[in-house]
Amino acid sequence: MTEKVKCAVIGLGMGANHARGYVNNPRAELVGVVDLDPARSDRVKEFAPDARFFTQYEEMLQELNPDVVSVALPNFLHEPVSVAILESGAHVMCEKPLAHTLESALRIQHASAATGKTVFMNLSQRFAEKNMQAHALYEAGAFGEIYHGYTEWTRRDWMPGFGGWFGQKAMSGGGPLIDLGVHKIDIVLWLMGGPKPVTVSGTTHYQRGVPRAKAQGAAFDVEDFASGFIRFDNGASLVFEISWAGYQQGHSQESMRLIGTQGGLETAAGEKGNEYLYNHEVNGVPLAARIIPDGHGRKSTDVLVDAILDETPFPASLEDGLRMQVILEALYRSAERGAEINVKEEFPEAYGLL
C-alpha cells in the first residue's frame, strides 16, 4: 500500500478548501476535521464522509495523531492552536498571516524549533501558475538584480461585517494590510529573492470604516487604507498601496511592477484576467513578452503532501511568514508613530531569525 499522509483541518471557512484538497489527493487521508459550526461541518461531510468530525481540536489531536494539521482560524487563534499541534508531534499548515502579532509569531517559531516539527505557510498566491513561472524566471536570472518593486491591491468599497473579529485589531492584527497586503507584498518579496527589510515607513487611514461602524454602534478599529515604503538589505526598495475602501474607478484593482538590471515584470490585462509582461532586451532591442495568463497552479495541499512524503521543497516557509510578520508590525508601528522604523533595532530577536 502506498504511504499516505494523515491530515486534519481546524476551521472550515478557508479550511474547507484544505479539506477538499486532502480528500482529492490519493497520497493523503483526511482523518479529522474540527469546527464549532454544525452547518460548516455538514457541508464538508458531503465530500469527506470518512473523516471524523470534532468540535474541540485538543480531542482530535489526542485521538487521531495526525501527521499534519491545517490551521484556518481567526488570526488571534493561530498561535495557541499551532503551538498545541506542534507539541502533539504534528506539522502545521498555517493560513496567512502566521499570527496577529509578532510576539505570537515568535512563540510559534520557538515551538517549531523546540519540537523539530515544520510550519508550512499557505501563502496561496505563490501557487498560482503565473507566479510560479515568474519565480522560475527570477531563479534563471532573467531579471538580473531586482532593485525596485511596486504593488497594489485596492478596493473601492468592501468592508467586513462590523462587530466581528475581522475588524478588531486585538483579534485580526489589522485591516487590509494584514488581509490583502500579505499576499501582494509576499509575492514581490518572493520574486526579489526574500531580502531582509532594513527600514520601513507606513501610513494607515481610518476615514471610511471606523465612522460607519461607530454610526451602527459596532466594534471596528482597523484601517481601511494603507501605504508604505520598505528598504531592504541588498539596496532594493518596495512601494505599496492596499485598501478595502477608497474612491477609484473599478471595484478592485491589482497590479505589480518589478524593475531589474536585465529585465522587468509588470501586470497587464489579458483575455482571462491579469497576465504578466516580461520586459527585456535582445541585442539592444527592447522586447515585451506576455508570458502567462492568470490561473491556478498546483494546489498547496498537493505540494504539501509531496514535501512530507518526498522531502521536496515547499515554497512558503515559517521564515517567510515571520519575515512578513516583522514587516507588518513595523508598518503599523511606523504609522502609529509617524516615523520610519529601523527593523533590526526595533525587533532584534526576530531579525536574527530571518
VENVEN-V23073 format. One record per backbone hydrogen bond with DSSP energy under -1.0 kcal/mol. NH is the residue of the N-H (numbers start at 1). CO is the residue of the C=O. Records with the same first field share a line. If there is no record, write none. Layout:
NH = CO  CO
This chain:
5 = 27
7 = 29
8 = 68
9 = 32
10 = 70
11 = 34
16 = 13
17 = 14
19 = 15
20 = 16
21 = 17
22 = 18
23 = 19
24 = 20
25 = 22
28 = 25
29 = 5
31 = 7  29
32 = 7
33 = 52
34 = 9
35 = 54
41 = 37
42 = 38
43 = 39
44 = 40
45 = 41
47 = 44
48 = 44
51 = 48
52 = 31
54 = 33
60 = 56
61 = 57
62 = 58
63 = 59
64 = 60
65 = 61
67 = 6
68 = 6
69 = 91
70 = 8
71 = 93
72 = 10
76 = 171
77 = 74
78 = 75
81 = 77
82 = 78
83 = 79
84 = 80
85 = 81
86 = 82
87 = 83
88 = 84
89 = 86
90 = 85
91 = 67
92 = 118
93 = 69
94 = 120
95 = 71
105 = 101
106 = 102
107 = 103
108 = 104
109 = 105
110 = 106
111 = 107
112 = 108
113 = 109
114 = 110
115 = 111
116 = 112
120 = 92
121 = 316
122 = 94
123 = 121
124 = 122
126 = 123
127 = 124
128 = 125
129 = 295
132 = 128
133 = 129
134 = 130
135 = 131
136 = 132
137 = 133
138 = 134
139 = 135
140 = 136
141 = 138
142 = 137
147 = 259
148 = 259
149 = 237
150 = 257
151 = 239
152 = 255
153 = 241
154 = 253
156 = 251
158 = 244
163 = 219
164 = 161
168 = 165
171 = 168
172 = 168
173 = 169
179 = 175
180 = 176
181 = 176
184 = 180
185 = 181
186 = 182
187 = 183
188 = 184
189 = 185
190 = 186
191 = 187
192 = 188
193 = 190
194 = 189
198 = 231
199 = 231
200 = 341
201 = 229
203 = 227
205 = 225
212 = 208
213 = 209
214 = 210
215 = 211
216 = 212
217 = 214
218 = 213
221 = 167
224 = 205
225 = 205
226 = 242
227 = 203
228 = 240
229 = 201
230 = 238
231 = 199
232 = 236
233 = 196
235 = 232
237 = 147
238 = 230
239 = 149
240 = 228
241 = 151
242 = 226
243 = 153
244 = 224
245 = 224
246 = 156
253 = 154
255 = 152
257 = 150
258 = 265
259 = 148
260 = 263
261 = 145
262 = 143
263 = 143
264 = 279
265 = 258
266 = 277
267 = 256
268 = 275
270 = 273
275 = 268
276 = 292
277 = 266
278 = 289
279 = 264
280 = 287
282 = 285
285 = 282
287 = 280
289 = 278
291 = 276
303 = 299
304 = 300
305 = 301
306 = 302
307 = 303
308 = 304
309 = 305
310 = 306
321 = 317
322 = 318
323 = 319
324 = 320
325 = 321
326 = 322
327 = 323
328 = 324
329 = 325
330 = 326
331 = 327
332 = 328
333 = 329
334 = 330
335 = 331
336 = 332
337 = 333
338 = 334
339 = 334
341 = 200
343 = 198
346 = 342
347 = 343
351 = 347
352 = 348
353 = 350
354 = 351
